[in-house]
Amino acid sequence: MRWAVCLHRLLARQIVVCLLLSASFAVSAQVVDSVAWHLDDDSLTITYTLSQQADIRVRVSIDGGHTFSDPLTTLQGDIGKNIAPGVGKTITGRHLIDIQGIEAWNIVFLVEIDDKSVIIWVDTVPIVMMPIEGGTFTMGLTCPGLATHDLEQALPTHEVTLDDYYMARFEVTQQLWKTVMGDNPSLFSGNDSLPVDQVSWADVQIFIARLSQITGYRFHLPTEAQWEYAARGGKFSRDNIYPGTTDSLGSYVWYCGNSGNVTHPVGRKLPNELGLYDMGGNVAEWCSDWAGAYTAQPQTNPRGPRSGDNRILRGGSINSPSWTCTVHDRGWYLPGYTFGCYGFRLALDDIQREIE
């Protein structure tokens, strides 16, 4: 039995929607600023400042900025792909069905970087799902000289091919857990943007069932292969040892060297190549698989062993040493047990609503 001691956890930033300034969820620094709009009968004009070239999209809220629509598709001007930087960028539109009959003071427009994410709302809590383009990668310990423990658990390396899927940008927060479940089991609390902790694999299955029923989307825990592929950066991988980095662990991960043995709001460190936060730390993350030994045979969309005693955990946590924060390191524990450094993030195989 491994991971009886918690690994390192990182609290990521809660998504906050500003009413007058649009927040950018891009991997780079915020580039959209000074957003303003004017409604005149059926005509809309939006202006903004863009500090560097980017893909731009617009979403609208009709409840004062609490929730936002899918990206609008009927606007023209400085919207879409490869918009050049500048002041006074302008977007226009007419006869917008989305806002017909809505009082003007309830309407808020959000101009943001188009990172291809899909936002699913649970009440007023957003779940940001990032598209992961599938591909083939080598799973396991690809740099044996860097291993300091349990080398055999990440061997033999083997070829894995995955279909496209979606992974949550952030670990599940206490705010989302409370919205779905009505309670908060976390050891570390006091900030809704902290990742939920002290949840067992079995607890997570109940949460996912309720969330799927509420939203109509078939959420699940990522498979171990999906988790590792995403941690490595997918098709954008730079072959880093840790998610997003090889030599700047403290800039990407909350672990024993910088966490103070407490969790932190999600998104406070840098993301990896896919724009995913806290993959290497904050809370160790449950995966769907039973724990089992690797084999050398190539696999397509592996789901792990058919049965077992323990479920897989991946990523480090707030009191983990650096070697547990690597993209290949494996952990596991009994599915009914909880610890203050165990949490999770969500995955989707398809973004289509499937549950009525």
Buried (B, 14 or more C-beta within 10 A) or exposed (E): EBBEEBBBBBBBBBBEBEEEBBBBBBBEEBBBBBBEBEBEEEEBBBBBBBBEEBBBBBBBBBEEBBBBBEBBEEBEBBBEEEBEEEEEBEBBBEEBEBBEEBEEEEBBBBBBBBBEBBBBEBEEBBBBBBBBEBBEBBBBBBEEEEBEEBEEBBBEBBBBBBEEBBBBBBBBBBBBBBBBBEEBBBBBBEBBBBBBBBBBBBBBBEBBEBBBEBBEBBBBBBBBBBBBBBBBBBBEBEEBBBBBBEEEBEEBBBBBBBBEBBBBBBBBBBBBBBBBBBBBBBBBBBBBBBBBEBEEEEBEBBEBEEEBEBBBBBBBBBBBBBBBBBBBBBBBBEBEBBBBBBBBBBBBBEEEEEEE
